[in-house]
Amino acid sequence: MKYLLAAVLAAALFGCDGGSTSDVAQSGVGIVAQGCAGTTREFGSGIAVGLPGRVVTTAHTVAGATSVTIVDSLGTEFSASVVSFDKDADLALLNVPGLTSPPLDLGRAELGDARAIVWSPDNGVRSVSVMITRRLNITIEDIYVEDEVRRSGFELVGDISVGDSGGAIVDSSGDVVGIIYARSRMRPQTAFATDDDELRRLFNEQPLDATDRCQ
């Protein structure tokens, strides 16, 4: 019921923001991952991209999950499974049978105005204005905090909240150009996303099971 009420609220908000924003927001989804202990849940955002029934999110959201549920923009729930998993880039590709959210195409990230499509249990899917401010070659620990890894991405400025991980950065053409993975702890209104190069690598990876390991 909570997800349904959030979806109704989100639909009303999108209706005031123009047709193109509403269309893109329909591709946004929520992620509810049941944790290894069976009692905890991890929430995140995701985006339908590439092919029908395919969703991209952050790897740290679904790592070690015993079950993953997708919540579409109308509040409908679907079971999902991990298709590809990249702990270094912090990206995961999910298969979601029956999902009707329209898949977006991959674009090329450019500096300037964009939109973040994110989800939360209380507010459903929403669209947030952001700006891509600079490209980055990132050195960081992997999601298990075991190895130092490199990934390509960019910095963005906008109203990104804790829990928006997995949300898509969408350009003016409605194409996905990045996935949010973190918010800055030091600078307000600043967040970080992996870019389209990392997304293309994810789609080309061999399938990998990520459900047998907890963070």
Secondary structure, DSSP 4 states (H G I P E B T S, - for coil): -HHHHHHHHHHHHHHTS-HHHHHHHTTEEEEEEE-TTSS-EEEEEEEEBSSTTEEEE-HHHHTT-SEEEEE-TTS-EEEEEEEEEETTTTEEEEE-TT--SPPBPB----SEEEEEEEEETTTEEEEEEEEEEEEEEEEEE-TTS-SEEEEEEEEEEE---TT-TTPEEE-TTS-EEEEEEEE-SSSTTEEEEEEHHHHHHHHHSPP---TT---
